[in-house]
Amino acid sequence: MVSEIGVKPEGTDKTAIIHGVGGAEIVFTKWFDSVSLGDWFVKSCKIEIGVMDYGIDIQGIIGFDFLRAAKLVIDTDKMLVYSSK
């Protein structure tokens, strides 16, 4: 999906093996001037890009680094995300 917006691995990109609930995956890292999610945005944000094949339709995972930088709060009772600003 990211190739549709012109994001592709380049020789200068760093790669890593990340581990999570879905197991281990190889990702490449890109720095973006900014990343937005609806009305929220973060300047100078690092994104790890890889294939996510978990057997469900998923386009991405929002990481803690983004949530913290955007000062977002997750209300699990109401299933809402809102700004703490």
C-alpha positions as CSV (number, residue, x, y, z in Angstrom):
1,M,0.0,0.0,0.0
2,V,2.8,2.5,0.8
3,S,4.2,2.1,-2.7
4,E,1.0,3.7,-4.0
5,I,2.1,6.9,-2.3
6,G,5.7,6.6,-3.5
7,V,7.3,5.0,-0.5
8,K,9.7,2.3,-1.5
9,P,12.8,0.7,0.1
10,E,16.0,2.4,-0.8
11,G,19.6,1.4,-0.2
12,T,20.0,4.0,2.6
13,D,17.1,2.7,4.6
14,K,17.8,0.7,7.7
15,T,16.2,-2.7,8.2
16,A,15.3,-4.5,11.4
17,I,13.6,-7.6,12.7
18,I,10.8,-6.6,15.0
19,H,8.9,-9.0,17.4
20,G,5.3,-8.8,18.5
21,V,2.2,-10.8,19.1
22,G,2.2,-11.9,15.4
23,G,5.8,-13.1,15.6
24,A,8.9,-11.7,14.0
25,E,8.9,-9.6,10.8
26,I,11.5,-7.8,8.8
27,V,10.8,-4.0,8.3
28,F,12.5,-1.1,6.7
29,T,12.6,2.3,8.4
30,K,11.7,5.7,6.8
31,W,11.7,9.1,8.4
32,F,8.8,11.4,7.4
33,D,8.6,15.2,7.8
34,S,5.2,14.6,9.4
35,V,2.6,11.9,9.8
36,S,-1.1,12.6,10.3
37,L,-4.0,10.6,11.6
38,G,-7.2,12.5,11.1
39,D,-6.7,15.9,12.9
40,W,-3.6,14.6,14.8
41,F,-0.1,14.9,13.4
42,V,3.5,14.4,14.5
43,K,6.5,16.2,13.0
44,S,9.6,14.2,12.1
45,C,8.3,10.7,12.6
46,K,10.0,7.4,12.0
47,I,7.8,4.7,10.4
48,E,8.6,1.0,10.2
49,I,7.2,-0.6,7.0
50,G,6.7,-4.3,6.4
51,V,4.3,-6.9,5.3
52,M,1.5,-7.6,7.8
53,D,-0.2,-10.9,7.0
54,Y,-2.2,-11.7,10.1
55,G,-5.2,-13.3,8.3
56,I,-7.3,-10.2,8.8
57,D,-7.7,-7.0,6.8
58,I,-5.3,-4.5,8.4
59,Q,-3.5,-1.6,6.8
60,G,-1.3,-0.6,9.7
61,I,-0.5,-0.4,13.4
62,I,-0.3,2.9,15.3
63,G,2.7,2.6,17.6
64,F,3.2,4.1,21.0
65,D,5.8,6.6,19.7
66,F,3.1,8.2,17.6
67,L,0.5,8.1,20.3
68,R,2.9,9.7,22.8
69,A,4.2,12.4,20.4
70,A,0.6,13.3,19.4
71,K,-0.4,13.4,23.1
72,L,-3.3,11.0,22.5
73,V,-5.2,9.0,25.0
74,I,-7.0,5.7,24.4
75,D,-10.2,5.2,26.4
76,T,-10.7,1.4,26.2
77,D,-14.1,1.6,28.0
78,K,-15.5,3.9,25.3
79,M,-13.2,2.6,22.5
80,L,-12.2,6.2,21.6
81,V,-8.9,8.0,21.0
82,Y,-8.8,11.7,22.0
83,S,-6.2,14.4,22.5
84,S,-4.8,15.1,26.0
85,K,-3.9,18.6,25.0
